[in-house]
């Protein structure tokens, strides 16, 4: 099971996941870990895109750049999956959108 498939309330100690207290920089670093397969994260473009999306929503300009670059390497189904997963994390309160 990869990060985007997990419900935000699921706990899997071995897999680093986004948390509500992470800021844009923290999420960007986590997205980088998924995009490169480092720091205990599997190499997973969909999860990386999802996390870059969350980081961008929390103000990370770098995440916007990396998300765009990553999307050029992904097919439309993967991008759609990443966007739906980001929405699940938003709905769970990991990212608060401005009103």
Kinemage of the C-alpha trace (Angstrom):
@kinemage 1
@onewidth
@group {chain A} dominant
@subgroup {mainchain}
@vectorlist {calphas} color= white
{ca unk a 1} P 0.000 0.000 0.000
{ca unk a 2} L 1.465 3.377 -0.946
{ca unk a 3} L 0.864 6.773 0.634
{ca unk a 4} L -1.937 7.935 -1.635
{ca unk a 5} L -3.924 4.729 -1.011
{ca unk a 6} L -3.832 5.123 2.752
{ca unk a 7} L -6.552 6.905 4.615
{ca unk a 8} L -5.042 9.786 6.575
{ca unk a 9} L -6.119 8.189 9.854
{ca unk a 10} L -4.278 4.921 9.101
{ca unk a 11} L -1.013 4.423 10.935
{ca unk a 12} L 1.869 2.608 9.336
{ca unk a 13} L 5.036 3.370 11.250
{ca unk a 14} L 7.439 2.327 8.511
{ca unk a 15} L 5.998 4.724 5.923
{ca unk a 16} L 6.455 8.493 6.436
{ca unk a 17} L 3.131 10.231 5.781
{ca unk a 18} L 1.894 13.836 5.735
{ca unk a 19} L 0.629 15.219 9.026
{ca unk a 20} L -1.448 18.287 9.841
{ca unk a 21} L 1.462 19.980 11.623
{ca unk a 22} L 3.703 19.875 8.539
{ca unk a 23} L 4.269 23.171 6.784
{ca unk a 24} L 4.928 23.581 3.066
{ca unk a 25} L 8.676 23.029 3.486
{ca unk a 26} L 8.175 19.830 5.495
{ca unk a 27} L 5.750 18.495 2.908
{ca unk a 28} L 8.106 19.464 0.086
{ca unk a 29} L 10.913 17.458 1.708
{ca unk a 30} L 8.564 14.490 2.135
{ca unk a 31} L 7.542 14.754 -1.526
{ca unk a 32} L 11.223 14.766 -2.501
{ca unk a 33} L 11.720 11.589 -0.473
{ca unk a 34} L 8.911 9.863 -2.404
{ca unk a 35} L 10.163 11.168 -5.744
{ca unk a 36} L 13.656 9.777 -5.109
{ca unk a 37} L 12.888 6.736 -2.951
{ca unk a 38} L 14.873 7.961 0.051
{ca unk a 39} L 14.408 8.418 3.808
{ca unk a 40} L 12.213 5.356 4.271
{ca unk a 41} L 9.913 6.190 1.354
{ca unk a 42} L 9.371 4.041 -1.717
{ca unk a 43} L 9.986 5.709 -5.068
{ca unk a 44} L 6.413 6.573 -6.034
{ca unk a 45} L 5.524 9.313 -8.526
{ca unk a 46} L 1.833 9.380 -7.618
{ca unk a 47} L 2.512 9.794 -3.893
{ca unk a 48} L 5.218 12.379 -4.611
{ca unk a 49} L 2.843 14.377 -6.841
{ca unk a 50} L 0.129 14.171 -4.185
{ca unk a 51} L 2.483 15.415 -1.461
{ca unk a 52} L 3.903 18.167 -3.695
{ca unk a 53} L 0.297 19.220 -4.269
{ca unk a 54} L -0.296 19.426 -0.505
{ca unk a 55} L 2.976 21.331 -0.059
{ca unk a 56} L 2.011 23.788 -2.799
{ca unk a 57} L -1.296 24.410 -1.039
{ca unk a 58} L 0.677 25.277 2.069
{ca unk a 59} L 2.763 27.804 0.148
{ca unk a 60} L 5.786 25.890 -1.158
{ca unk a 61} L 6.857 27.436 -4.466
{ca unk a 62} L 9.438 24.655 -4.921
{ca unk a 63} L 6.668 22.065 -4.653
{ca unk a 64} L 4.762 23.746 -7.481
{ca unk a 65} L 7.815 23.494 -9.715
{ca unk a 66} L 8.492 19.843 -8.860
{ca unk a 67} L 4.811 18.909 -9.169
{ca unk a 68} L 4.718 20.403 -12.664
{ca unk a 69} L 7.932 18.631 -13.691
{ca unk a 70} L 6.724 15.346 -12.259
{ca unk a 71} L 3.380 15.620 -14.041
{ca unk a 72} L 5.241 15.766 -17.370
{ca unk a 73} L 6.536 12.247 -16.646
{ca unk a 74} L 3.138 10.868 -15.606
{ca unk a 75} L 0.125 9.715 -17.584
{ca unk a 76} L -3.263 11.340 -17.041
{ca unk a 77} L -4.570 8.448 -14.911
{ca unk a 78} L -1.645 8.807 -12.482
{ca unk a 79} L -2.192 12.567 -12.192
{ca unk a 80} L -5.901 12.033 -11.579
{ca unk a 81} L -5.108 9.446 -8.884
{ca unk a 82} L -2.678 11.868 -7.199
{ca unk a 83} L -5.218 14.701 -7.261
{ca unk a 84} L -7.959 12.509 -5.772
{ca unk a 85} L -5.571 11.352 -3.049
{ca unk a 86} L -4.632 14.951 -2.225
{ca unk a 87} L -8.343 15.741 -1.906
{ca unk a 88} L -8.737 12.884 0.611
{ca unk a 89} L -5.908 14.314 2.716
{ca unk a 90} L -7.449 17.799 2.499
{ca unk a 91} L -10.853 16.447 3.499
{ca unk a 92} L -9.202 14.733 6.481
{ca unk a 93} L -7.786 18.062 7.641
{ca unk a 94} L -4.120 17.504 6.851
{ca unk a 95} L -4.197 20.664 4.724
{ca unk a 96} L -6.467 23.539 5.568
{ca unk a 97} L -7.510 25.579 2.540
{ca unk a 98} L -8.024 29.301 2.878
{ca unk a 99} L -11.679 30.327 3.093
